[in-house]
Amino acid sequence: MADSQYSVALVTGASSGIGAAVTRALRALDLKVYALARRREALAELAGEVGCIPLVADVNDTGQVNEVLAGLPIDILINNAGLGRGFAGLAQTTGEDIARVIETNVAAVLQVTRIVLPGMIERQRGHIVNMGSVAGLHPTGLSLYGATKGAIHLFGQNLRLELQGTGIRVTEICPGRVDTPFFDTALDDPADAKAFTQGFACLRPEDIADAIAYAIRAPWRCNIATIELMPTEQSIGGARITPVPQPP
Ligand SMILES: NC(=O)c1ccc[n+]([C@@H]2O[C@H](COP(=O)([O-])OP(=O)(O)OC[C@H]3O[C@@H](n4cnc5c(N)ncnc54)[C@H](OP(=O)(O)O)[C@@H]3O)[C@@H](O)[C@H]2O)c1
């Protein structure tokens, strides 16, 4: 049965991992779901499986995004498309990677939101869900990725204030490690990528989709502002004991 508050959703980064799981979950709520990503075949497969509507676009191409979203009455925006790079440390990160991660994880999120917001404000109905990360709330030793997700944290907090009185809700989802192809993009060596998700029970994309479905289905008076989800076997904090050279 469709949620009475909303009927149309847009999921960015729907071709894989968390975005695909969220698309499935929103379709299970009987919402019309536009699934946006660059990979046409993966979106077509998902559409065949759950009946979402594929939108092939690069979130970094604002003109293209404007074009594919023109006239769509989006009630729910899931700002999920994103990537990690620079996991070896900032000194080892290329300038191109810095630009690409900031563009995709921050600038594109603001652009897509800017495109969708006027319609939400006009209809006085909307829910924006931003995919943050525990790396945006706590130090995890990922300065580039953490900087972008930290920006998303304060983007959501400020947007919620800006939108007071419009009836539009803003939710931030902050997962710990989720078993998705994210790490294959983040790391060049497949063995390093595997090491991130093996040997302990990671979160699964469905866990994140369940949390988002909960936020969306909450009664209108209740804005689920931030959800932090961690694998039971992962914690933030503690000390890393690394010998440092002593001053002479
Ligand atoms: N996995 C984790 O441990 C974890 C933890 C916390 C937060 N997150 C966040 O969760 C979100 C989803 O990540 P995931 O784990 O599901 O990784 P994933 O499986 O690699 O999915 C990333 C998605 O983003 C899309 N995307 C990337 N760049 C894009 C672009 N320029 N234009 C359009 N779509 C683009 C990809 O689609 P195409 O390649 O088809 O375009 C893909 O669908 C990201 O924002 C990530 O930072 C992940």
PDBQT file of the ligand as one rigid body, heavy atoms in Angstrom, charges set to zero:
ROOT
HETATM    1  N1  LIG A 301      29.417   1.064   1.531  1.00  0.00    +0.000 N 
HETATM    2  C1  LIG A 301      29.671   1.711   2.656  1.00  0.00    +0.000 C 
HETATM    3  O1  LIG A 301      30.347   1.176   3.566  1.00  0.00    +0.000 OA
HETATM    4  C2  LIG A 301      29.091   3.074   2.886  1.00  0.00    +0.000 A 
HETATM    5  C3  LIG A 301      29.092   3.580   4.203  1.00  0.00    +0.000 A 
HETATM    6  C4  LIG A 301      28.583   4.853   4.436  1.00  0.00    +0.000 A 
HETATM    7  C5  LIG A 301      28.071   5.602   3.394  1.00  0.00    +0.000 A 
HETATM    8  N2  LIG A 301      28.083   5.095   2.118  1.00  0.00    +0.000 N 
HETATM    9  C6  LIG A 301      27.542   5.947   1.050  1.00  0.00    +0.000 C 
HETATM   10  O2  LIG A 301      26.454   5.273   0.456  1.00  0.00    +0.000 OA
HETATM   11  C7  LIG A 301      26.286   5.749  -0.880  1.00  0.00    +0.000 C 
HETATM   12  C8  LIG A 301      26.114   4.571  -1.828  1.00  0.00    +0.000 C 
HETATM   13  O3  LIG A 301      27.294   3.802  -1.810  1.00  0.00    +0.000 OA
HETATM   14  P1  LIG A 301      27.323   2.222  -1.979  1.00  0.00    +0.000 P 
HETATM   15  O4  LIG A 301      28.009   1.669  -0.784  1.00  0.00    +0.000 OA
HETATM   16  O5  LIG A 301      25.993   1.702  -2.331  1.00  0.00    +0.000 OA
HETATM   17  O6  LIG A 301      28.376   2.109  -3.195  1.00  0.00    +0.000 OA
HETATM   18  P2  LIG A 301      28.218   1.591  -4.697  1.00  0.00    +0.000 P 
HETATM   19  O7  LIG A 301      27.639   0.217  -4.690  1.00  0.00    +0.000 OA
HETATM   20  O8  LIG A 301      29.553   1.807  -5.310  1.00  0.00    +0.000 OA
HETATM   21  O9  LIG A 301      27.153   2.574  -5.327  1.00  0.00    +0.000 OA
HETATM   22  C9  LIG A 301      27.452   3.888  -5.720  1.00  0.00    +0.000 C 
HETATM   23  C10 LIG A 301      26.322   4.381  -6.602  1.00  0.00    +0.000 C 
HETATM   24  O10 LIG A 301      26.556   5.762  -6.922  1.00  0.00    +0.000 OA
HETATM   25  C11 LIG A 301      26.396   5.926  -8.304  1.00  0.00    +0.000 C 
HETATM   26  N3  LIG A 301      27.218   7.026  -8.791  1.00  0.00    +0.000 N 
HETATM   27  C12 LIG A 301      28.533   7.284  -8.530  1.00  0.00    +0.000 A 
HETATM   28  N4  LIG A 301      28.940   8.362  -9.205  1.00  0.00    +0.000 NA
HETATM   29  C13 LIG A 301      27.866   8.802  -9.920  1.00  0.00    +0.000 A 
HETATM   30  C14 LIG A 301      27.660   9.863 -10.823  1.00  0.00    +0.000 A 
HETATM   31  N5  LIG A 301      28.656  10.716 -11.152  1.00  0.00    +0.000 N 
HETATM   32  N6  LIG A 301      26.433  10.029 -11.374  1.00  0.00    +0.000 NA
HETATM   33  C15 LIG A 301      25.431   9.168 -11.067  1.00  0.00    +0.000 A 
HETATM   34  N7  LIG A 301      25.561   8.146 -10.208  1.00  0.00    +0.000 NA
HETATM   35  C16 LIG A 301      26.769   7.953  -9.648  1.00  0.00    +0.000 A 
HETATM   36  C17 LIG A 301      26.805   4.589  -8.926  1.00  0.00    +0.000 C 
HETATM   37  O11 LIG A 301      26.152   4.405 -10.176  1.00  0.00    +0.000 OA
HETATM   38  P3  LIG A 301      26.837   4.424 -11.631  1.00  0.00    +0.000 P 
HETATM   39  O12 LIG A 301      28.253   3.975 -11.467  1.00  0.00    +0.000 OA
HETATM   40  O13 LIG A 301      25.980   3.510 -12.433  1.00  0.00    +0.000 OA
HETATM   41  O14 LIG A 301      26.706   5.845 -12.057  1.00  0.00    +0.000 OA
HETATM   42  C18 LIG A 301      26.240   3.610  -7.910  1.00  0.00    +0.000 C 
HETATM   43  O15 LIG A 301      24.886   3.343  -8.196  1.00  0.00    +0.000 OA
HETATM   44  C19 LIG A 301      27.493   6.643  -1.180  1.00  0.00    +0.000 C 
HETATM   45  O16 LIG A 301      27.120   7.994  -1.022  1.00  0.00    +0.000 OA
HETATM   46  C20 LIG A 301      28.493   6.239  -0.100  1.00  0.00    +0.000 C 
HETATM   47  O17 LIG A 301      29.386   7.287   0.205  1.00  0.00    +0.000 OA
HETATM   48  C21 LIG A 301      28.581   3.846   1.847  1.00  0.00    +0.000 A 
ENDROOT
TORSDOF 0
